[in-house]
Amino acid sequence: MNTIRPRRNRKNSAIRQMVEETQLGVQHLIYPIFLKDGKGIKEEVASLPNNFRWSLDQLLPELEACLKLGISTIDIFPAVDDALKDQMASYSWASDNFYLRAISTIKKEFPELVVMTDVAMDPYSSDGHDGLVQNGQILNDETLPILAKMTIAQAQAGADIIGPSDMMDGRVGYLRSALDDNGFTDVSIMSYTAKYASAFYGPFRDALNSAPKSGDKKTYQMNPANKREALLEAQLDFEEGADMLMVKPALCYLDVISLLKENFPVPITAYNVSGECAMVYAAAQNGWLDYERAVGEMLLSMRRAGADAILTYFAKDFAQFVRS
């Protein structure tokens, strides 16, 4: 008779916790936040319940509440009015940019809060693409100086972590050099290393009104069918100076998270994207899932796969769950 009985290590809560292999805590989470110019604004994103477009005056008390819950890192995304967009995304480094002013204010009010920013043209581009568009083509090398201007402006505003989400080749090295040459050697780069051309970005694009005006992003974002290609992208970003490597989305790409974790000596992060979160919200609202349990299990799967940190719209809810 087989005397090995794994159930003995599951027989009560104390033993289960003692032998638990993967830990998930609020300290592992980064909270994505949508910022809008104006005052008195708190608009719920229709396709992403319980997430909002905030004006800065409304966001500051929210950030204070997040800090009290143990959320120490946020990633801010700007919802830019169409009238401010142009082909060169020039508003992204403008001195009167509400996003840059907000970063400065947030760092002044909450110096202990780690602020991550987004580097890509699409929030500011009249074309809605992450790179410069000419004659229907997204140009790689011509985009890099634009991203560098954006990056330096964000670093000057007080950003702690720069998040290049554009997927242009060579941009990590280009931005690292730009940061270092301008005295921002301490600003980190969390590269969107394996960012896939996914169906799960819809609610995010709704929140920022940043969908491409024509075409798609398949010439620069990765093919969901490819796994080994992520190793190449990660090797390039690592060699160019990325401090952290991100996989986006997370839930359908747990194997890619694991692959990068096994092959690179820097932190691996995962973006639990808007569509992944929206599915859970919708199912819970219909009574098909236990929201709290589903959120915990989803995030735990990403940690188990190897994610050192997770960007997730569930961050505040999860923090409240573990406090209760």
C-alpha positions in Angstrom: 0.0 0.0 0.0 1.2 3.5 -0.9 1.9 5.3 2.4 2.6 8.7 0.8 -0.5 10.8 1.4 -0.2 14.4 0.2 -3.5 15.3 2.0 -1.7 15.2 5.3 -0.1 18.5 4.4 -3.6 20.0 3.7 -5.4 18.8 6.8 -5.8 22.2 8.5 -5.3 25.9 7.8 -2.1 26.2 9.9 -0.3 23.4 7.9 -1.6 24.6 4.6 -0.1 28.1 5.3 3.1 26.6 6.6 3.8 24.7 3.3 2.4 27.3 1.0 4.8 27.7 -2.0 3.7 31.0 -3.4 3.0 34.2 -1.5 0.8 37.0 -2.7 0.6 40.4 -0.9 -0.3 44.0 -1.6 3.4 44.7 -1.9 3.5 42.8 -5.1 0.9 44.9 -6.8 1.0 48.1 -9.0 -2.2 50.0 -9.4 -2.9 51.5 -12.9 -4.8 54.7 -12.7 -6.4 56.9 -15.4 -5.9 60.6 -15.2 -8.0 63.3 -16.9 -7.6 67.1 -17.0 -10.1 69.2 -15.1 -11.6 69.3 -11.6 -14.2 67.3 -9.8 -14.0 64.4 -12.2 -14.5 60.8 -11.2 -15.9 59.0 -14.2 -16.4 55.2 -14.0 -15.1 53.4 -17.1 -18.2 51.7 -18.5 -16.3 48.6 -19.7 -14.1 48.4 -16.6 -16.3 48.7 -13.5 -14.9 50.1 -10.3 -12.2 51.9 -12.2 -12.3 55.6 -13.0 -10.9 58.6 -14.9 -9.8 60.9 -12.2 -9.0 64.6 -12.1 -6.0 65.4 -9.9 -8.1 67.0 -7.1 -10.2 63.8 -6.8 -7.2 61.5 -7.2 -5.1 62.9 -4.4 -7.5 61.6 -1.6 -7.7 58.3 -3.5 -4.0 57.9 -3.4 -3.9 58.7 0.3 -6.4 55.9 0.8 -4.3 53.5 -1.3 -1.2 54.2 0.7 -3.1 53.4 3.9 -4.0 50.1 2.3 -0.4 49.3 1.6 -0.4 50.1 -2.1 3.0 51.8 -2.7 3.3 51.9 -6.5 1.0 53.3 -9.1 1.1 53.6 -12.9 -0.6 56.7 -14.3 -2.1 56.8 -17.8 -3.4 60.1 -19.3 -6.8 60.5 -21.0 -5.9 63.3 -23.4 -8.5 65.5 -25.3 -8.4 64.9 -29.0 -7.8 68.6 -29.6 -4.4 68.2 -28.0 -3.3 65.3 -30.2 -1.1 65.6 -33.2 1.0 63.4 -35.5 4.2 64.0 -33.4 2.5 63.6 -30.0 4.1 66.9 -29.1 1.7 67.5 -26.1 3.5 64.6 -24.3 6.4 66.9 -23.5 4.6 70.3 -23.4 5.3 72.5 -20.4 1.5 72.8 -19.7 0.8 69.1 -19.9 -1.6 68.2 -17.2 -0.1 64.7 -16.8 3.4 66.1 -16.1 2.0 68.6 -13.7 0.1 65.9 -11.9 3.2 63.7 -11.5 5.0 66.6 -9.9 2.1 67.3 -7.5 1.7 63.7 -6.5 5.4 63.3 -5.8 5.3 66.5 -3.7 2.2 65.3 -1.7 3.3 61.7 -1.4 7.1 61.4 -1.8 6.9 57.8 -0.5 4.7 56.7 -3.4 6.4 55.1 -6.3 5.1 56.7 -9.6 5.5 54.8 -12.8 4.7 56.5 -16.1 3.7 55.4 -19.6 6.0 56.0 -22.6 4.3 55.6 -26.0 2.8 57.9 -28.6 -0.7 56.6 -28.6 -2.3 58.7 -25.8 -1.1 61.8 -27.6 -1.1 60.8 -31.2 -3.8 61.8 -33.7 -3.1 58.5 -35.4 -3.6 56.4 -32.2 -0.5 54.4 -32.7 2.5 53.9 -30.4 4.9 55.1 -33.1 5.1 57.8 -35.7 2.9 57.1 -38.7 3.8 58.2 -42.2 2.2 56.9 -45.4 0.4 54.2 -43.4 3.7 52.8 -41.9 4.7 52.9 -38.2 8.3 54.2 -38.3 10.7 52.7 -35.8 13.8 54.8 -35.6 12.0 58.0 -36.2 9.9 57.3 -33.2 12.8 57.0 -30.7 13.6 60.7 -30.4 9.9 61.5 -29.7 9.9 58.8 -27.0 13.1 60.3 -25.5 11.5 63.7 -25.2 8.5 62.2 -23.5 10.8 60.2 -21.2 12.9 63.2 -20.1 9.8 65.3 -19.5 8.4 62.6 -17.2 11.7 62.1 -15.4 11.9 65.9 -14.8 8.3 65.8 -13.4 9.4 63.2 -10.8 8.7 59.7 -12.3 10.4 56.9 -10.5 9.9 54.2 -13.2 9.5 54.8 -16.9 7.4 52.2 -18.7 8.1 52.1 -22.5 5.0 50.4 -23.8 5.6 51.2 -27.5 7.4 48.0 -28.7 9.8 49.9 -31.0 13.1 48.1 -31.5 16.0 49.6 -29.7 14.0 52.0 -27.6 15.2 50.7 -24.2 18.8 51.5 -25.0 17.9 54.8 -26.5 15.9 55.9 -23.5 18.5 54.6 -21.0 21.1 56.8 -22.8 18.8 59.8 -22.8 18.0 59.4 -19.1 21.7 59.0 -18.2 22.8 61.9 -20.4 20.3 64.1 -18.6 21.3 63.1 -15.1 18.5 60.7 -14.4 20.6 57.6 -13.7 18.3 56.6 -10.8 15.1 56.5 -12.9 14.2 52.9 -13.6 13.0 51.3 -16.8 10.3 48.7 -16.6 10.2 47.6 -20.3 7.0 46.3 -21.9 9.2 43.4 -23.2 6.7 40.9 -24.4 3.7 42.9 -25.3 1.3 40.9 -27.4 -1.2 42.1 -30.0 -4.0 41.0 -27.8 -7.8 41.1 -27.8 -7.8 42.0 -24.1 -7.0 45.7 -24.3 -10.5 47.0 -25.2 -11.5 48.6 -21.9 -8.2 50.4 -21.6 -8.6 51.9 -25.0 -12.1 52.9 -24.0 -10.8 54.6 -20.9 -8.2 56.7 -22.8 -9.9 56.9 -26.2 -6.6 55.7 -27.7 -7.5 53.1 -30.2 -5.7 53.3 -33.6 -7.5 55.5 -36.1 -6.6 53.0 -38.9 -5.0 49.6 -39.1 -3.8 47.6 -36.1 -0.7 47.2 -34.0 0.5 43.8 -35.3 3.6 45.1 -37.0 5.1 46.1 -33.6 3.3 44.2 -30.9 4.0 40.5 -30.7 2.1 37.6 -32.3 0.1 35.7 -29.6 1.3 32.5 -31.2 5.0 33.1 -30.4 6.8 32.2 -27.3 10.5 31.8 -28.2 10.4 35.3 -29.7 9.8 36.6 -26.2 13.3 35.4 -25.3 14.8 37.5 -28.1 12.8 40.6 -27.0 13.9 40.0 -23.4 17.5 39.5 -24.3 17.6 42.8 -26.2 15.8 44.8 -23.5 18.1 43.3 -20.8 21.3 44.1 -22.7 20.0 47.6 -23.4 19.6 48.3 -19.7 16.0 47.5 -18.7 15.7 47.1 -14.9 12.5 45.0 -15.1 10.9 43.0 -17.9 7.2 43.0 -18.4 4.8 40.5 -20.0 1.5 41.9 -21.2 -1.2 40.5 -21.0 -0.7 38.1 -18.1 -3.4 35.5 -17.8 -3.1 34.0 -21.3 0.7 34.3 -21.2 1.6 32.6 -17.9 4.0 30.4 -19.9 5.9 33.4 -21.1 6.1 34.9 -17.6 7.6 31.6 -16.5 10.0 31.4 -19.4 11.4 34.9 -18.7 11.7 34.2 -15.0 13.8 31.1 -15.7 16.1 32.9 -18.1 16.8 36.5 -16.8 18.3 37.7 -13.5 16.1 40.8 -13.3 12.6 41.2 -11.9 9.8 40.0 -14.1 6.5 41.8 -14.0 3.1 41.1 -15.5 0.3 43.3 -16.6 -3.1 41.9 -15.6 -4.8 43.9 -18.4 -8.2 45.6 -18.6 -9.9 42.8 -20.5 -8.8 40.2 -18.1 -10.2 42.2 -15.2 -13.4 43.1 -17.0 -14.2 39.4 -17.5 -14.1 38.8 -13.8 -16.1 41.9 -13.0 -18.8 40.9 -15.5 -19.0 37.3 -14.3 -19.2 38.4 -10.7 -21.9 41.0 -11.4 -23.9 38.1 -12.9 -23.4 35.9 -9.9 -21.3 33.4 -11.9 -18.1 33.8 -9.9 -17.1 34.7 -6.3 -15.3 38.0 -7.0 -12.9 37.9 -4.1 -11.9 34.3 -4.6 -11.5 34.7 -8.4 -9.4 37.9 -8.0 -7.1 36.2 -5.5 -6.7 33.0 -7.6 -6.0 35.0 -10.8 -3.3 37.1 -9.2 -1.8 34.1 -7.4 -1.5 32.3 -10.7 0.7 35.1 -12.0 2.9 35.0 -9.0 3.1 31.3 -9.2 4.2 31.6 -12.9 7.1 33.8 -11.8 5.8 37.4 -11.7 7.7 39.5 -9.1 5.2 42.3 -9.4 1.7 42.6 -11.1 0.1 45.6 -12.6 -3.6 45.1 -11.9 -6.9 47.0 -11.7 -7.8 44.7 -8.8 -5.0 46.2 -6.6 -7.2 48.3 -4.3 -9.9 45.7 -4.0 -7.4 43.0 -3.2 -5.8 45.3 -0.6 -9.2 45.7 1.0 -9.8 42.0 0.9 -6.7 41.2 2.9 -7.4 43.9 5.4 -10.9 42.6 6.2 
